Amino acid sequence: MNLPGNKRITLSIDYKTPPQGNDFKGRYSFISLGCPKNTVDSERMMGLLKLDGYELIADPEQSDFVVVNTCGFIEQARKESFGAIDEMLALKKQGKTKGVIVTGCLAERQKEQLLEDRPDIDSLIGVFGREEITKIADRLLGDQAEQRNVFQPAPIRALPDQDRLQITPKHFAYLKISEGCDRLCTFCAIPKMRGKHATKPIEEVIAEAQQLADQGVRELIIVAQDTTYYGIDLYGEPRLAELLTKLNEVKGLDWIRLMYFYPMYIDDNLLEVIARSEKILPYIDMPLQHAENVMLKRMSRRVTADLAEKQIQRMRELIPNLVLRTTFITGFPGETEAQFQELIDFTKRHHFERMGVFTYSHEPDTPAARMDGHLSDEIKEDRRSRLMAVQQQIMFEYNEACVGKIMDVIIDQPVPDQPGAWIGRSFGDAPDVDAVVFVTQTEAELYPGALVPCEIVTFQNYDLIAVAVGEPK
């Protein structure tokens, strides 16, 4: 499991298009928190609401109800989720919105306790109850309060994600290929919230990808709790290579980006599919979490440092120009200074082009919480800072090597208050978690979603500075 940053998306665009297929039922606002998998769930719920006759608006104070899709993964994420819920409940108390619906991972994790602590919540929907969102909305606006919570068991197959109302920029979208996780890492509560691994059938994934491409998506970002495990529960064997081969054939896509590669079930066939595919980027996000064997065992990662070393070496041998992203945890219970130093040395050896570092978060209902050897926040933060200092130097060296190169850059948005300047990303930059490329246009007419060749002229800290040298594709 990759450790996500908690991201709040409060929609800032009013969708004025009349609802399709039904008479108008009401207006709602939506707050989406957490990781890309949660974003997909949010988009699915909003798509269902739109199809059922509800209109999405930006201002909660003008809405009939608000939906808060929460994150419950780590303490910081839960605090933000509680804050968003309380903010919307305050609006309800002031009579500025009629109701508040809470859904997502925090709802699944706390269940009825959340209603007991915040009785003014109108409805609570667990992770797997999201398909009931329209019924909940109908009951809320119809003053039918006989059922305040909807919790469904984890499905055997991943829920469908078609007919989404996209909240990412129109040119990129997340594609969730499976749900849940079978790993049971000792620090992680995801299986308790998201259930066991459930593969989405290949034909459904392809249909969803084509639908997104038809809507103008150029970059598809593959997400799951455990991407490389794809297919084992449904087909009896890993089928990610086959899925990627078929995704590469989807018309309209330009880039396919791979996230959440657990360092198991990676073989030469999979890497060769990535290397020879026209659309799959030479970018892999492989969360390792640590690089010392005792720590890996205490984390129950079922991976050794030696295996990780071999996987990294093979990836770099078979995939030219690979940008490899990873995440690490500092200050896990029992981590000694010597074990942390092994993590430092591992990082120096492998020169990860991208890295996220997180301090260990104490989660009460996980095995790690019951371990001995818990460290102070000061030690955890100090080790994070030291590891990031090592990574910063690696990143600066990588950026310096990029200067003078011509790279395709996908444009995300203009730089505020700077005419002719744009924010984009290279193949080595995933949205929100990596760096960006600042682009100055020459005679090329740029726009969000444009894919334009650029010359890298310099860098500023983690970000590249470029000039457009060709016409957008």
C-alpha positions in Angstrom: 0.0 0.0 0.0 1.3 3.4 -0.9 0.9 6.0 1.7 -1.2 8.8 0.1 -1.2 12.4 1.0 -4.7 13.5 2.0 -6.1 15.7 -0.7 -9.2 17.8 -0.4 -11.2 18.5 -3.5 -14.0 21.0 -3.1 -15.5 21.4 -6.5 -15.0 24.9 -8.0 -17.0 24.5 -11.2 -20.7 24.8 -11.5 -22.1 22.2 -13.9 -24.9 24.1 -15.6 -25.8 21.3 -18.0 -29.3 20.1 -17.1 -29.4 16.6 -15.5 -29.9 13.9 -18.0 -32.7 11.4 -18.2 -34.8 12.5 -15.2 -36.6 15.6 -14.0 -34.6 17.9 -11.9 -34.5 16.7 -8.2 -32.2 19.1 -6.4 -28.7 20.6 -6.0 -25.8 19.2 -4.1 -22.1 20.0 -3.3 -19.4 17.5 -2.9 -16.1 17.4 -1.0 -13.7 14.6 -1.9 -10.8 13.7 0.4 -7.9 11.3 0.2 -6.2 9.2 -2.4 -6.9 8.7 -6.1 -9.0 5.5 -5.4 -11.3 7.7 -3.3 -11.4 10.2 -6.2 -12.7 7.5 -8.5 -15.4 6.6 -5.9 -16.4 10.3 -5.7 -16.6 10.6 -9.5 -18.8 7.4 -9.6 -21.2 8.8 -7.0 -21.5 12.2 -8.7 -22.1 10.4 -12.0 -24.9 8.4 -10.5 -26.4 11.6 -8.9 -26.3 13.4 -12.3 -28.0 10.5 -14.1 -30.7 10.5 -11.5 -31.5 14.2 -11.9 -29.3 15.9 -9.3 -27.3 19.0 -10.2 -23.7 19.6 -8.8 -22.9 23.1 -7.7 -19.8 24.6 -6.2 -21.2 26.5 -3.2 -22.4 24.3 -0.3 -24.4 27.2 1.1 -26.6 27.1 -2.1 -27.0 23.3 -2.1 -29.8 21.1 -0.8 -27.3 18.7 0.6 -23.5 18.1 0.8 -21.7 14.8 0.3 -18.3 14.4 2.1 -16.3 11.5 0.9 -13.8 10.9 3.7 -10.3 9.4 4.1 -9.7 7.3 7.2 -6.2 6.0 6.6 -3.9 7.8 9.0 -4.5 10.3 11.8 -3.8 13.4 9.8 -6.3 12.3 7.1 -8.9 11.6 9.8 -8.5 15.0 11.3 -9.1 16.6 7.9 -12.1 14.5 7.3 -13.6 15.4 10.7 -12.9 19.0 10.0 -14.8 18.9 6.7 -17.7 17.1 8.3 -17.9 19.6 11.1 -17.7 22.5 8.7 -20.7 21.2 6.7 -22.7 20.3 9.9 -22.2 24.0 10.9 -23.7 25.1 7.7 -26.6 22.8 8.3 -27.1 24.2 11.8 -27.2 27.6 10.3 -29.9 26.5 7.8 -27.7 27.0 4.8 -28.0 23.4 3.6 -30.6 20.8 4.4 -28.4 17.8 5.0 -25.0 16.2 5.2 -24.2 12.8 3.8 -20.9 11.2 4.9 -19.3 8.4 3.0 -15.9 6.8 2.3 -13.1 5.2 4.4 -13.7 7.1 7.6 -17.4 6.1 7.5 -16.4 2.5 6.9 -13.8 2.5 9.6 -15.9 4.1 12.4 -19.4 3.0 11.3 -22.1 3.8 14.0 -19.5 5.4 16.3 -19.4 8.3 13.8 -23.1 8.8 14.1 -23.0 8.6 17.9 -20.3 11.3 18.0 -21.9 13.5 15.4 -25.7 12.8 15.5 -26.5 15.6 13.1 -25.1 13.6 10.2 -28.1 12.7 8.1 -26.8 9.6 6.4 -23.6 7.4 6.6 -22.6 5.3 3.6 -19.7 2.8 3.8 -17.2 2.3 1.1 -19.2 -0.4 -0.6 -22.6 1.3 -0.2 -21.7 4.1 -2.7 -24.1 2.7 -5.4 -27.0 3.6 -3.0 -26.1 7.3 -3.1 -29.2 8.3 -5.1 -31.6 6.4 -2.8 -30.0 8.1 0.2 -30.4 11.5 -1.5 -34.0 10.8 -2.4 -34.8 9.8 1.2 -33.0 12.9 2.6 -34.9 15.4 0.5 -38.1 13.4 1.0 -37.7 13.7 4.8 -37.6 9.9 5.1 -35.2 9.2 7.9 -36.0 5.6 8.6 -32.5 4.5 7.5 -29.5 6.5 8.3 -26.6 4.2 7.3 -25.8 1.9 4.5 -23.0 -0.6 4.9 -22.5 -3.4 2.4 -20.0 -6.3 2.6 -16.9 -6.1 0.4 -17.8 -7.4 -3.1 -16.2 -10.5 -4.7 -15.6 -8.4 -7.8 -14.7 -4.7 -7.9 -17.6 -2.3 -8.3 -18.1 -0.7 -11.7 -16.7 2.8 -12.3 -18.2 3.8 -15.6 -20.4 6.8 -16.0 -18.3 9.0 -13.7 -18.5 12.8 -13.4 -14.9 13.6 -13.7 -13.4 16.0 -11.1 -9.8 15.8 -12.3 -8.8 18.1 -15.3 -10.5 16.7 -18.4 -7.2 15.5 -19.9 -6.3 13.0 -17.2 -8.2 10.5 -15.1 -7.6 7.7 -12.7 -8.5 4.2 -13.6 -9.1 1.8 -10.7 -8.4 -1.8 -11.8 -9.1 -3.6 -8.5 -10.3 -2.9 -5.0 -9.1 -4.0 -1.6 -5.9 -5.7 -0.5 -4.7 -9.1 0.7 -1.3 -7.9 2.0 -2.2 -7.2 5.7 0.9 -5.0 6.3 1.1 -4.5 10.1 0.9 -0.7 9.8 -2.1 -0.5 7.5 -5.9 -0.5 8.1 -6.9 -0.5 4.5 -8.0 -4.2 4.4 -10.4 -3.4 7.3 -11.9 -0.5 5.3 -11.6 -1.8 1.7 -11.8 -5.5 2.1 -9.9 -8.3 0.3 -8.5 -7.8 -3.2 -11.2 -7.9 -5.8 -10.2 -7.7 -9.5 -12.2 -5.7 -12.0 -12.6 -7.9 -15.1 -10.4 -7.0 -18.1 -13.4 -6.2 -20.4 -14.8 -3.8 -17.8 -11.5 -2.0 -17.4 -11.1 -1.6 -21.1 -14.7 -0.4 -21.5 -14.1 2.2 -18.8 -10.8 3.3 -20.4 -12.4 3.8 -23.8 -15.3 5.8 -22.2 -12.7 8.1 -20.5 -10.7 8.4 -23.8 -13.9 9.3 -25.7 -14.5 12.1 -23.1 -11.1 13.6 -23.9 -8.8 11.9 -21.4 -5.3 11.7 -22.8 -3.4 10.4 -19.7 -4.8 7.4 -17.9 -3.3 6.7 -14.4 -3.7 3.1 -13.3 -4.4 2.8 -9.6 -5.3 0.0 -7.1 -4.3 -0.9 -3.6 -2.0 -3.6 -5.2 -1.6 -3.3 -8.9 0.7 -6.2 -9.6 -1.7 -8.6 -7.8 -4.3 -7.9 -10.5 -6.1 -10.9 -11.8 -5.0 -13.6 -9.2 -8.4 -13.8 -7.4 -10.4 -13.7 -10.7 -8.2 -15.6 -13.2 -6.0 -17.7 -10.9 -2.8 -15.9 -12.1 -1.5 -12.4 -12.5 -2.9 -10.8 -15.6 -1.6 -7.2 -15.5 0.6 -7.8 -18.5 -2.4 -8.8 -20.6 -4.5 -5.9 -19.3 -1.7 -3.4 -20.1 -1.4 -4.8 -23.6 -5.1 -4.2 -24.3 -5.0 -0.8 -22.6 -2.2 0.2 -25.0 -4.7 -0.4 -27.9 -7.4 1.9 -26.6 -7.9 4.7 -29.1 -7.6 8.3 -28.0 -5.1 7.7 -25.1 -1.6 9.1 -25.3 -0.1 8.3 -21.9 -0.7 5.4 -19.5 0.9 5.8 -16.0 1.4 3.0 -13.5 1.0 3.5 -9.8 1.0 1.2 -6.7 3.3 -1.6 -8.0 3.8 -3.9 -5.1 7.2 -5.5 -5.4 5.9 -9.0 -6.1 4.5 -10.7 -9.2 6.9 -8.5 -11.3 8.5 -10.7 -14.1 10.3 -10.0 -17.3 7.2 -10.5 -19.4 5.4 -7.6 -17.5 8.5 -5.4 -17.8 8.9 -6.1 -21.5 5.2 -5.2 -22.1 5.8 -1.9 -20.4 9.1 -1.3 -22.3 7.7 -2.0 -25.8 4.3 -0.4 -25.4 3.7 2.9 -27.3 1.5 4.5 -24.6 2.7 3.1 -21.3 5.2 5.5 -19.8 8.6 4.4 -18.5 7.4 5.4 -15.0 6.7 3.0 -12.1 5.5 3.8 -8.6 6.7 0.9 -6.4 6.2 1.6 -2.7 8.9 -0.3 -0.7 8.3 1.2 2.8 11.7 0.1 4.0 14.9 -1.6 2.9 16.1 -3.5 6.0 15.0 -7.1 6.4 14.0 -7.0 10.1 11.9 -3.9 9.5 10.4 -5.4 6.4 9.5 -8.5 8.4 8.0 -6.5 11.2 5.9 -4.6 8.6 4.8 -8.0 7.1 5.8 -6.8 3.7 6.7 -10.4 2.5 9.5 -8.9 0.5 13.3 -8.9 1.3 15.7 -6.1 0.6 17.5 -8.5 -1.7 14.4 -9.1 -3.8 13.8 -5.3 -4.0 17.3 -4.8 -5.2 16.9 -7.4 -7.9 13.6 -6.0 -9.0 15.0 -2.5 -9.3 18.0 -3.7 -11.3 15.8 -5.7 -13.7 13.5 -2.8 -14.2 16.3 -0.5 -15.1 17.8 -3.1 -17.4 14.6 -3.7 -19.4 12.9 -0.3 -19.4 14.9 2.5 -21.0 14.8 5.9 -19.3 12.8 4.5 -16.4 11.7 7.0 -13.7 11.2 5.0 -10.5 9.1 6.3 -7.6 8.9 4.8 -4.2 7.8 5.6 -0.7 9.4 4.9 2.7 8.3 5.0 6.3 10.6 6.3 9.0 10.3 5.6 12.7 8.5 2.3 12.4 8.3 0.6 15.9 11.7 -0.9 16.8 13.6 0.9 14.0 17.2 1.4 15.2 19.7 3.9 14.0 21.6 1.2 12.2 18.5 0.0 10.4 17.6 3.5 9.4 21.2 3.9 8.1 20.6 0.8 5.9 17.6 2.7 4.4 19.8 5.7 3.8 22.4 3.5 2.0 19.8 1.8 -0.1 18.4 5.1 -1.2 21.9 6.3 -2.2 22.6 3.1 -4.2 19.4 3.2 -6.2 18.9 6.9 -7.0 15.1 6.9 -7.0 14.1 9.7 -9.4 11.0 10.3 -7.2 10.3 9.5 -3.5 7.8 10.2 -0.8 8.8 9.8 2.9 6.3 9.5 5.7 6.7 9.2 9.4 5.1 6.1 11.0 1.5 6.8 12.0 0.2 5.0 15.1 -3.1 3.4 14.1 -4.9 1.9 17.1 -6.5 -1.1 15.3 -3.4 -2.4 13.5 -0.8 -5.0 14.6 1.9 -2.4 14.6 0.2 -0.5 17.3 0.7 -3.4 19.7 4.4 -3.7 19.0 7.1 -2.7 21.3 9.7 -0.1 20.5 7.6 2.9 19.5 9.7 6.0 18.8 9.1 9.6 19.6 7.7 12.0 17.1 11.0 13.9 17.2 13.0 10.8 16.1 10.5 10.0 13.4 10.6 13.5 12.0 14.4 13.7 12.3 14.8 10.6 10.3 12.4 11.7 7.7 14.3 15.0 7.3 17.6 13.2 6.9 16.2 10.8 4.3 14.6 13.6 2.4 17.9 15.5 2.4 19.6 12.5 0.7 16.7 12.3 -1.8 16.9 16.0 -2.5 20.4 15.8 -3.7 19.5 12.8 -5.9 16.6 14.8 -7.3 18.7 17.8 -8.0 21.3 15.7 -9.9 18.5 14.1 -12.0 17.1 17.6 -12.8 20.5 18.8 -13.8 20.9 15.9 -16.2 17.5 16.8 -17.8 18.8 20.3 -18.8 19.2 20.5 -22.6 16.9 17.6 -23.3 13.7 17.7 -25.4 10.7 16.2 -23.5 7.0 16.0 -24.2 5.1 17.9 -21.5 1.4 17.6 -20.9 -0.1 21.0 -19.9 -2.3 21.1 -16.8 -3.1 24.7 -16.2 -1.8 28.3 -16.7 0.4 29.9 -14.1 -1.8 32.4 -12.2 -1.2 36.0 -13.1 1.6 35.1 -15.5 0.4 35.3 -19.2 2.2 32.9 -21.5 3.4 30.6 -18.6 2.0 27.2 -18.0 2.2 24.3 -15.5 2.7 20.9 -17.0 4.3 17.5 -16.3 6.8 15.3 -18.0 6.5 11.5 -18.3 8.3 11.4 -15.0 5.7 13.3 -13.0 2.4 12.0 -11.7 -0.2 14.5 -10.7 -0.1 15.9 -7.1 2.7 13.6 -5.8 5.6 14.6 -8.1 7.2 17.8 -9.4 6.0 19.9 -12.3 7.4 21.5 -15.4 7.0 25.3 -15.8 6.6 26.0 -19.5 7.1 29.3 -21.3 5.3 29.2 -24.7 7.0 30.6 -27.8 4.7 30.8 -30.8 2.9 27.6 -29.9 -0.6 28.1 -28.7 -0.9 26.1 -25.4 -4.0 25.0 -23.5 -4.8 22.5 -20.7 -4.4 19.0 -22.1 -1.9 20.0 -24.8 1.0 17.6 -25.3 3.9 19.7 -26.4 7.6 19.1 -27.0 9.7 21.3 -24.7 13.4 22.0 -24.2 14.4 21.9 -20.5 16.5 25.0 -19.9 17.0 24.9 -16.1 15.5 23.8 -12.9 14.3 25.4 -9.7 14.5 23.1 -6.7 12.4 20.0 -7.6 10.7 21.6 -10.7 12.0 21.9 -14.2 11.8 25.1 -16.3 11.2 24.6 -20.1 10.3 26.4 -23.3 8.0 25.0 -25.9 9.9 24.2 -29.0 7.1 22.6 -31.2 3.4 22.6 -31.9 1.1 20.8 -29.5 0.2 17.3 -30.5 
